[in-house]
């Protein structure tokens, strides 16, 4: 019997939720996804020590340590982490637009163009990159524009079907519904214990997957933010799953049988819905979990982005 990880690879594209170069090389995922937290962790490792020094030297050569230079160097470091990962994986690498642009459509589009240009300078074309945007109304509108320009997007911090519907309408390349963070909210809110089959995060992704497949929506569903292997197994067959190295190792060590839970053929008929801005915002207002977790996620990514910029500013001033 092959491992559950190998069985999963046969039915789902496996993505590594890490910036750990050694782990990515060892586990051989198809794609990699990053965010400000992952980039910050990666830059704290020996693998990126020389990269950090080189980008700081570049920043100093630009003439100072002001906020503008600091922000540019931080962006260059994020792209440097992504570029290193792109040399290892055969597929795509996701790089996130600054969290403090989550409610700025024009700013998000401009930042996405800068990210794509940064990769191109390193010899990496746009077809290897996914631009990550928060699934706010403004982020989704930015994705709509970028997709029309041939820049594929990954809509992240997605916690509700309303967000998924809006992303589909914008023709987003990929969405990342967060399984574990949904579970966290419900466990705290209800005090209940959930199994893989009753897990609210699992049920949310299954519902989105069914809606997409029932309506022949091409946007890829990539489950993310897992708390345990049971959640992953309950979504076996999903288009893609982005998984931490620890859970990838756990699946690799498990020789049990893995059942395919999701497939387009199993999708049940469901009417397609269209949401304008008013309907989207009302749906989010009515979903306390999605509203709270989206805001919390943006704040957390913004905090880590601030930490990264602080590191850069200190090094530039040294």
C-alpha positions as CSV (number, residue, x, y, z in Angstrom):
1,X,0.0,0.0,0.0
2,X,1.3,3.4,-0.9
3,X,1.2,6.3,1.6
4,X,-1.8,8.5,2.0
5,X,0.2,11.3,0.6
6,X,0.9,9.4,-2.6
7,X,-2.7,8.4,-2.8
8,X,-3.7,12.0,-2.4
9,X,-1.4,13.1,-5.1
10,X,-3.3,10.8,-7.5
11,X,-6.5,12.7,-7.0
12,X,-5.5,16.2,-5.8
13,X,-2.7,18.7,-6.7
14,X,-0.6,19.0,-3.5
15,X,0.7,22.4,-2.7
16,X,3.2,23.2,0.1
17,X,2.1,25.8,2.6
18,X,5.6,26.8,3.6
19,X,8.7,28.8,2.5
20,X,11.0,26.2,4.0
21,X,13.3,25.4,1.0
22,X,14.5,22.1,2.5
23,X,11.0,20.9,3.2
24,X,9.8,21.8,-0.3
25,X,12.7,20.0,-1.9
26,X,12.1,16.9,0.2
27,X,8.3,16.8,-0.2
28,X,8.2,17.7,-3.8
29,X,4.8,19.6,-4.1
30,X,3.6,20.8,-7.4
31,X,3.0,24.4,-6.2
32,X,4.0,26.6,-3.3
33,X,2.0,29.3,-1.6
34,X,3.4,32.1,0.6
35,X,2.0,34.9,2.7
36,X,3.6,37.6,4.9
37,X,3.9,35.1,7.8
38,X,5.6,32.4,5.7
39,X,7.9,35.0,4.1
40,X,8.9,36.3,7.5
41,X,9.7,32.8,8.7
42,X,11.6,31.9,5.6
43,X,13.8,35.1,6.0
44,X,14.7,34.0,9.5
45,X,16.3,30.8,8.2
46,X,19.9,30.3,7.1
47,X,18.8,29.5,3.6
48,X,17.9,33.2,3.0
49,X,20.6,34.9,5.1
50,X,22.6,35.9,2.0
51,X,19.5,37.0,0.2
52,X,18.6,39.3,3.1
53,X,22.1,40.8,3.1
54,X,22.1,41.3,-0.7
55,X,18.7,43.0,-0.7
56,X,19.7,45.3,2.2
57,X,22.8,46.2,0.2
58,X,20.7,47.0,-2.8
59,X,18.4,49.2,-0.6
60,X,21.4,51.1,0.8
61,X,22.6,51.7,-2.7
62,X,19.3,53.4,-3.6
63,X,20.1,56.2,-1.2
64,X,18.6,55.8,2.2
65,X,16.4,54.1,4.7
66,X,13.1,56.0,4.3
67,X,9.7,54.3,4.2
68,X,9.6,54.1,0.4
69,X,12.9,52.3,0.2
70,X,12.0,50.1,3.1
71,X,8.8,49.0,1.4
72,X,10.5,48.3,-1.9
73,X,13.2,46.2,-0.2
74,X,10.5,44.3,1.7
75,X,8.7,43.6,-1.6
76,X,12.0,42.4,-3.2
77,X,12.6,40.0,-0.3
78,X,9.1,38.5,-0.7
79,X,9.7,38.0,-4.4
80,X,13.2,36.6,-3.6
81,X,11.6,33.9,-1.4
82,X,9.1,33.1,-4.1
83,X,11.8,33.0,-6.8
84,X,13.8,30.5,-4.7
85,X,10.7,28.3,-4.4
86,X,10.0,28.6,-8.1
87,X,13.3,27.0,-8.8
88,X,12.2,23.9,-6.9
89,X,8.6,23.4,-7.8
90,X,7.4,22.7,-11.3
91,X,4.2,24.7,-10.9
92,X,3.1,28.0,-9.5
93,X,4.2,30.1,-6.6
94,X,1.8,32.5,-4.8
95,X,3.0,35.9,-3.7
96,X,0.7,38.2,-1.6
97,X,-0.2,41.8,-2.3
98,X,0.4,43.9,0.9
99,X,-2.3,43.3,3.5
100,X,-2.7,47.1,4.0
101,X,-4.0,47.3,0.4
102,X,-6.9,44.9,1.1
103,X,-9.5,47.6,0.6
104,X,-7.7,49.5,-2.2
105,X,-8.5,48.1,-5.6
106,X,-6.2,50.4,-7.6
107,X,-3.4,50.0,-5.1
108,X,-3.7,46.2,-5.3
109,X,-3.5,46.2,-9.0
110,X,-0.4,48.5,-9.0
111,X,1.3,46.3,-6.4
112,X,0.5,43.1,-8.5
113,X,2.1,44.7,-11.5
114,X,5.2,45.5,-9.4
115,X,5.3,41.9,-8.1
116,X,5.1,40.5,-11.7
117,X,7.9,42.9,-12.8
118,X,10.0,41.7,-9.9
119,X,9.7,38.1,-10.9
120,X,10.4,38.9,-14.5
121,X,13.7,40.6,-13.5
122,X,14.6,37.3,-12.0
123,X,13.7,35.4,-15.2
124,X,10.4,34.1,-13.9
125,X,7.4,34.7,-16.1
126,X,3.8,35.5,-15.0
127,X,2.6,32.0,-15.9
128,X,4.6,30.7,-12.9
129,X,3.1,33.2,-10.5
130,X,-0.2,33.6,-8.7
131,X,-1.0,37.0,-7.2
132,X,-2.6,36.6,-3.8
133,X,-5.3,39.0,-2.8
134,X,-7.6,39.1,0.3
135,X,-11.2,38.1,-0.6
136,X,-12.6,41.6,0.2
137,X,-14.9,43.2,-2.4
138,X,-12.0,45.5,-3.4
139,X,-9.6,42.5,-3.6
140,X,-12.0,40.6,-5.8
141,X,-12.4,43.6,-8.1
142,X,-8.6,43.9,-8.4
143,X,-8.5,40.2,-9.3
144,X,-11.1,40.8,-12.0
145,X,-8.9,43.4,-13.7
146,X,-5.7,41.4,-13.3
147,X,-7.3,38.3,-14.7
148,X,-8.5,40.3,-17.8
149,X,-4.8,41.3,-18.2
150,X,-3.6,37.7,-18.1
151,X,-2.3,37.8,-14.5
152,X,-3.7,34.8,-12.6
153,X,-4.9,35.4,-9.0
154,X,-5.3,33.4,-5.8
155,X,-8.1,34.8,-3.7
156,X,-7.1,34.1,-0.1
157,X,-8.7,34.6,3.4
158,X,-11.9,33.1,2.0
159,X,-14.4,32.0,4.6
160,X,-17.8,32.0,3.0
161,X,-19.7,30.9,0.0
162,X,-20.6,34.5,-0.8
163,X,-16.9,35.3,-1.2
164,X,-16.5,32.2,-3.4
165,X,-19.5,33.2,-5.6
166,X,-18.0,36.7,-6.1
167,X,-14.6,35.3,-6.9
168,X,-16.2,33.0,-9.6
169,X,-18.0,36.0,-11.1
170,X,-14.6,37.8,-11.3
171,X,-13.2,34.7,-13.1
172,X,-10.5,34.3,-10.4
173,X,-8.0,31.6,-11.3
174,X,-8.0,30.1,-7.8
175,X,-9.5,30.5,-4.4
176,X,-8.1,29.4,-1.0
177,X,-10.9,28.7,1.4
178,X,-9.5,28.4,5.0
179,X,-10.6,25.2,6.6
180,X,-8.9,25.3,10.0
181,X,-9.6,29.0,10.8
182,X,-13.3,28.3,10.3
183,X,-13.1,25.3,12.7
184,X,-11.3,27.6,15.2
185,X,-14.1,30.1,15.2
186,X,-16.8,27.5,15.7
187,X,-15.0,25.6,18.4
188,X,-14.5,28.9,20.3
189,X,-18.1,30.0,19.6
190,X,-19.9,26.8,20.4
191,X,-17.5,24.9,22.7
192,X,-18.3,21.8,20.7
193,X,-15.9,19.1,19.5
194,X,-16.1,18.3,15.8
195,X,-15.2,15.2,13.7
196,X,-13.8,15.5,10.2
197,X,-17.3,14.9,8.8
198,X,-19.0,17.6,11.0
199,X,-16.0,20.1,10.7
200,X,-17.6,23.4,9.6
201,X,-14.5,24.2,7.6
202,X,-14.6,20.9,5.7
203,X,-18.4,21.4,5.1
204,X,-17.8,24.9,3.8
205,X,-15.2,23.8,1.2
206,X,-17.4,20.9,0.1
207,X,-20.3,23.3,-0.4
208,X,-18.1,25.7,-2.5
209,X,-16.6,22.8,-4.5
210,X,-20.1,21.4,-5.2
211,X,-21.4,24.9,-6.3
212,X,-18.4,25.3,-8.7
213,X,-18.6,21.9,-10.2
214,X,-22.4,21.9,-10.5
215,X,-22.2,25.2,-12.5
216,X,-19.0,24.3,-14.5
217,X,-17.1,27.1,-12.9
218,X,-13.4,26.9,-13.9
219,X,-12.0,28.7,-10.8
220,X,-9.8,26.2,-8.9
221,X,-10.7,25.3,-5.3
222,X,-7.7,25.0,-3.1
223,X,-8.4,24.1,0.5
224,X,-6.0,25.7,3.0
225,X,-5.3,26.2,6.7
226,X,-5.6,22.7,8.0
227,X,-5.6,21.8,11.7
228,X,-5.3,18.0,11.3
229,X,-4.9,15.3,8.7
230,X,-8.5,14.3,9.1
231,X,-9.6,17.6,7.5
232,X,-7.3,16.9,4.5
233,X,-8.6,13.3,4.1
234,X,-12.2,14.6,4.2
235,X,-11.4,16.8,1.2
236,X,-9.5,14.3,-0.8
237,X,-10.2,14.9,-4.4
238,X,-10.5,18.7,-4.1
239,X,-8.8,20.5,-7.0
240,X,-5.8,21.5,-4.8
241,X,-4.9,21.4,-1.1
242,X,-2.1,23.5,0.4
243,X,-0.6,21.6,3.3
244,X,2.0,22.3,5.9
245,X,5.2,20.2,6.0
246,X,4.2,18.6,9.3
247,X,0.9,17.3,7.9
248,X,2.5,16.3,4.7
249,X,5.0,14.2,6.7
250,X,2.1,12.7,8.7
251,X,0.2,11.7,5.5
252,X,3.5,10.3,4.1
253,X,3.9,8.1,7.1
254,X,0.4,6.7,7.0
255,X,0.0,3.6,4.9
256,X,-3.8,3.3,5.2
257,X,-6.3,3.6,2.4
258,X,-7.5,7.0,1.4
259,X,-11.0,7.4,0.0
260,X,-11.7,10.1,-2.7
261,X,-14.4,12.3,-1.1
262,X,-14.8,14.9,-3.8
263,X,-15.1,14.7,-7.6
264,X,-17.0,16.7,-10.3
265,X,-19.1,13.7,-11.0
266,X,-20.5,13.7,-7.5
267,X,-21.7,17.3,-7.7
268,X,-25.4,17.8,-7.1
269,X,-27.4,20.4,-9.2
270,X,-27.4,23.9,-7.7
271,X,-28.6,27.1,-9.2
272,X,-25.9,29.7,-10.1
273,X,-26.0,33.0,-8.2
274,X,-24.8,36.5,-9.0
275,X,-23.9,39.0,-6.3
276,X,-23.5,42.7,-6.7
277,X,-21.7,44.8,-4.1
278,X,-24.7,45.4,-2.0
279,X,-25.7,41.7,-1.9
280,X,-22.1,40.7,-1.2
281,X,-21.6,43.1,1.7
282,X,-25.0,42.1,3.2
283,X,-24.1,38.4,3.0
284,X,-20.8,39.1,4.7
285,X,-22.6,41.2,7.4
286,X,-24.9,38.3,8.1
287,X,-22.0,35.9,8.5
288,X,-20.2,36.7,11.7
289,X,-17.6,34.0,11.3
290,X,-16.6,35.1,7.8
291,X,-16.5,38.8,8.8
292,X,-14.5,38.3,11.9
293,X,-12.0,35.8,10.4
294,X,-11.4,38.0,7.3
295,X,-10.7,41.0,9.4
296,X,-8.5,39.0,11.8
297,X,-6.5,37.5,8.9
298,X,-5.9,40.9,7.3
299,X,-4.7,42.3,10.6
300,X,-2.4,39.3,11.2
301,X,-0.8,39.6,7.7
302,X,-0.5,43.4,8.1
303,X,1.2,42.9,11.5
304,X,3.7,40.4,9.9
305,X,4.3,42.8,7.0
306,X,5.0,45.5,9.5
307,X,7.5,43.3,11.3
308,X,9.2,42.5,8.0
309,X,9.4,46.2,7.2
310,X,10.7,46.9,10.7
311,X,13.5,44.3,10.2
312,X,14.4,45.9,6.9
313,X,14.4,49.5,8.2
314,X,16.7,48.5,11.1
315,X,19.1,46.7,8.7
316,X,19.1,49.7,6.3
317,X,19.9,52.1,9.1
318,X,22.7,50.0,10.5
